[in-house]
Amino acid sequence: MEQAAVQQIANLAIAAQDRMPLTVDADASVAIVPDGFHMVRTESFNAKRDRFRGEYSTSAISSFVEYVAHRQAQATELQTFINAEQSLTAKTYFNLGNTTEPGHADDIASLTLKKKPEFAALERASGNKFRQQHLIDWLDDWADYIDAYGENGIIEFDKAIRALRKVKITKGSELDSQVRDYGYQASASEKLEATGTDENLPQFFMLNTESFHGLKPRALKISIRIAANDEAPAFLLRFVGEEAHTLERAEEFKELLTSNLKGIGQIYQGAFTA
């Protein structure tokens, strides 16, 4: 008998043994093939999967809570991790198990809140300089969310825009003099100054936004400063109280989810990687 035939018979004999050098669950769809005796999953050939698994993803808090509540009865050791450090996310594991009986942690629901477009635009604009027309265009783009304020309170948006169009740079000169014990020194220097000839020139803006979908609306202050560096005026926008707002929305997100998921499994603050 040829050596190849002998080897094939030996392989088949080993594969047919009741005891294999591998322990798996009785309902696991696996097979040991003679070629190197590697394990192959045969689950895809069954009418049903061996067990339920998958990941549900959404950006809506209400949908996330609804799905987690619906799956609660089918879960073992349901655990939710709320992470508000970098972004506003949450992840629920339905089969994480515990240290005694660990699960596969592959039956998951994920929530990631999305920024509102107007809030993302504010973050991009904050700290940047705008030319006159660029600022007016930016304000026009987000006019539905912005209120302009002056010394006497709110200004009609159209009037605020017209006032911004009238801002111009004026040149002047000033004389610096200094009297010393034995002489007198004087020098003239040119001065650039940005002026607005309209009483409706806004001093700051308020952006009305949820920041992230699902959070409560807030009015965010945007300061405006005019820079006179050359012959054309430049405007600097700044998100006032940005760090405080970041902390506030993180706390709101955690409190909102904790309240909505109360009594549904265990809830933890932070991220978990299985």
Disulfide bonds with the S-S distance in Angstrom:
none
